[in-house]
Amino acid sequence: MALPKSIIRIISGFGIGIAALFAMIAGGIPLTLLCLVIVVLGSKEYTQILKNKGFLPSYKIIIVSSLIFALIAYFDRMDLLPLAITLSTFMAFMWVLFRGKQPYIANVATTILGFVYCGWFPLHLLLLRDIGCCEPVFNGLVKHNVSSEGALYCLIILLAVTLTDSFCYYSGIRFGKHKLAEVISPNKTVEGAIGGSLMGIAFCMLVGYFMQMEWYQSLILGLLIAGFAQIGDLCESMIKRDAGVKDSSDIIPGHGGFLDRTDSYILTIPVVYYYLQFFVCNNFIDVLKGLF
C-alpha cells in the first residue's frame, strides 16, 4: 500500500533537514559535499528548465565552474575569485562557439547565469560556515579549527527561512486578499509576505538577544532573511513561469526539485554572509579604511 503524499513529504523533508543540520554543524568536507550535491542537482534542473524555453546552457561548464568556486570557498582563497569568474566566462563563450548545438549569445548568457545562480550563490554557505575570528587550519585536505559562530549563523538562516516560508503560507491562506506578484506567482499575497516577514524578524530578534547582538543588527538580519527568502522564491518562480514549467523536477518525493526546496536560500545566503562579515563581525568603516 502506497504511503499518503503528505507522509512522504514529511519523511523526505525530515531526512533532508537532518542531513543539512549535520553538515552545517560539522562544516568542512561534509558541508562541502552537501553543497556540491545541491549544486549538481540544482544545475541539472536549471538546464532542463531552460531547454523548455529553447535555450541550451552548458551543464558541464556550470559544474566545472562551480567546482572551482567550491575549492576557492573551501580553502578561503577569495583572491582567486576574479580569475575563476574570468576563466568560467571564457569557457562559456568557447563552449557555445565551438561545441554548442546552437551558437547563440543567449546560451552563453544562461550558462553564466547558471554558474552564478546555481553555483557561486549557494556556495557562499561555505564562507558563512567559516565566518568568525578563528582562522581555519588544514591538515592536508581536512579543515580544522572551524568557527562555531559560523555554524550558529547557518542554523539561524535554516530556521529563519523555514519559519518565514511556513508563515507566508499560513498567513496567505488565512488572511490573503491582495496579490503580491500575480504574473509570476499568483498564489502569493501581500498579507502572506507580511506574516512570514514578521515571523522571520521576530525569530532573529529573539536569537540575536541571546547572542548579545545589538537590537538593530538583529532587526536588519531578520529583514534581510525574510525579504530575500521571498525574493529568491519569486526569482525561481519567474524562471519556471517564463519556461512554462511548474516544478523544477520531481526528484524529492512530495516536494518537487532541489531548486524548489532551496530557492529561498540561494539569494539569502550571500546577502546574509556579506552583512555579517562587514557589519556585524567587522566594523564596516574599518574595512573601508583597510581597503583604501
Buried (B, 14 or more C-beta within 10 A) or exposed (E): EEEEEEEBBEEBBEEBEEEBBEBBBBBBEBBBEBBBEBBBBBBBBBBBBBEEBEBBBBBBBBBBBBBBBBBBBBBBEEEBBEEBBEBBBEBBBBBBEEEBEEEBEBBBBBBBBBBBBBBBBBBBBBBBBBBBEEEBEEEEEEBEEBBEBBBBBBBBBBBBBBBBBBBBBBBBEEBBEEBBBEEBBEEBBBBBBBBBBBBBBBBBBEBBEEBEBEEEBBBBBBBBBBBBBBBBBBBBBBBBBEBEBEBBBEBBBBBBBBBBBBBBBBBBBBBBBBBBBBBBBEEEEEEEEEEE
